[in-house]
Amino acid sequence: MGRGRTPAEQQIADLLQTARKSLRLSVAFLSRLDGTTQHLEVVDTSVPFLFQEGYQQRQEVTLCQAILDRKLPQVIPDLTRFPAAMELPAARMPRLRSYVSVPVRLSDGTLYGTFCAAGLTSDKDLTTRDKALMDVLASAAAVIIEPEVRSQERREEIAGRLDPLIAAGGPAVVLQPVVTLATGQRVGAEALSRFPAGWDMPPDACFAEAHSIGEGHRLELLALERAAALLDRVDGYVAMNVSPATLLTPGCTALLARLPLPRVLLELSEHDRVEDYAALAAVLDPLRAAGLRLAIDDVGAGFSSLRHIVVTAPDVIKIDRSIVTGLHADPVLTKLVASLAEFAHGCGVEVVAEGVETAEEHAALRGLGVDSGQGWFYGRPGPPEALADTAAARIPGPRRDADATAVV
């Protein structure tokens, strides 16, 4: 008994052992009641051949259910004195004769199951005082159980939303134009995933939830497939987002190998931790040799992973919108962007600013040497047909051709 238990289950087992030894009974167990079945989840027993973890029986024929229904008292020193108890299977096998059962309730009052102790002989000393001890131990068990219960509920809720989406082929994908700051001419577009509005969550949170239940790689690959399907419907490059962990999967490598790689800019988030840069390079090197370009996304949002840039030597860095918004009126942000642009250009890396929403931000970025930009100022995300080169007409300045350099 006890092999393979989780830390939480072992804590429960310790509580059960306290109950069994204090009451001098043969067995103590935690059962989960799901409405139809009683599951013995954790058992502490002196007769293991009779009581085993994982045992199940119909809930309606258990002593626990009869007690919950108030057909029997919570403390039963001698089952033979209760005809209703003697009709139940537990009175015949394993031939229980003494029993105490208390409910295990979660913080919101939900019934999880029961915390029980039983003996193979009657015990006239079993009293309501013993029930008080069981109540205390059951409350402690509930505190231990609840985090996993809530976690499982969360996994089920996420899966309930994700499963239909995955079955339908993944999130919708829209394109947002990327333009040169000097001319406003579109040179590419970023593929952005869109999830059902009712979820009321940004895409990165949706992908994070998928990863939390083991469906993240699958969801990311579906989004990449949908982005790749748009390549034939637009000119210029298409930027596609992928996490480093998903990039290392064979499915991702196979998908990318099928694409016209010179038209793909693969974006890795600065926020996502890279466990093995050598493995990342082993995947990326042949793809980059075939024309794939690499971008580091969200640069400046945290600066916790600038090692991404140093180690991967990307072709592009994308400055996070959090340091683009309002930079024209903020000398600290201006200096930060200028430093990033200088650093990138010194390494032969192009710079794209994200989240550009005003002419003032555009002008400031252009003056700081940022090469390209994307954001509502140039165009909202939408279908490929909406990627008209309308941004150029909005770009201020007397010269748009002589000094324009499209570097992305």
C-alpha positions, 0 to 999 in steps of 0.5 A: 500500500502507498506505492505510487502515491502522490504527495497529496495522497500520502498526506491523506494516508497519514490522516487515515492512519491517525483515524484507524489507530486512534479508533482501534479499527481495521481500516480507514479510507477516503472515498469519492462519490460521483453520484453513481459509484463509490471509489476508494481513493486512499486506504489505510488498513491492517487487512490489505487483502480485504480493502484495496485502493481503487475498489469501486462499488455502486454508491446506492448500496454503500453504508456511506450513502445510507448514512448520507441519506440518514437511514443510518447514524454516522457512528455505528458501534454494532451493525447487527443492531441495524437491519438496514445496515445488515442488508447492504453488501458491506455487512456480508463481505468484508463483513463489517461490524462497526463503522463511522463515516463523515462527509468530506465537503469542499470550501463551497459546500460541495460533497466530495465523498466520505472519510470513514473507518470500520472494524470487523468486530463490533465496538461498543466504545465507538462514540460521537466523540470519535465522530468529532475526531473524524470530522477534524480529519475530514476537514484536513483532508478536504483542504488537501484534496481541493487544489487538485479538484479545482485543477481537474475542473479547470482542465475539464472546462478548458478541454470542453472549449478547446475540443470543438475548436481543435476538431474544427481545425483550430483558431481563425487566422487574420493578417495584419500588414507590416510596412516600411516606415519610410514609405508605408509600403507593405512588405509583409503581414503577420498571421494572428490567431483569433479565438471565439469572442465568448472566451474573452481572452487574448490569444497568448492566454488561449495557447497557454491554457492549451499547453496547460492540458497538453494540447498546446503543440497541437493547437499551435500546429493548427494555427500554423497550418491555417497561416500557411494556407494564406501564403498563396493569397498574399504577396510579401512575407507572412510572419508566423508565431510559434513557441520554442517548445512547439518548434522542437516537435517533429510535426512542426519541423515537417510542416515548415519543411513543406512551405516556401521558406523564403516567404516565411518569417518565424517569430519566437516570443522573448517570453518563452523559455528555451530549455536547449538552445543547441536543440533549437539551433539543430532544428532552425539551421537547415530551415534557415539555410533554405531561406527561413528568416527568424524573428524574436517577438515581444522584445523589450517587454521584459528583457528577461530573455535577451539571450534569445537574441544573442544566441539565435542571431535572428534576422529581425527583432520586433519591439513590443507595443508596451514600449512603442505606445506613447514613446514620442512623448516619453524620453525613457521609452525613446532612449530604450527604442533607440538603444534597441535599434542601435544594438540590432543594426550593429548586429545586422538585424532588422527592427520592426515596431509593433502596436503603432497607432498614431502618426506621432509614434510612426514619426518618432520610430522612423526618426529613431531608425526603426525599419518597419512597423505594424499596428492600427495606424497602418491597418487592422488585422483582417482577411488577405483581401483587406491587405491593400497598400493604403498605409502609404498615403498616411505617411508624413514627410516630403520624401518617400522614395529617395530616402526609402529603404525597405529592409524587411 
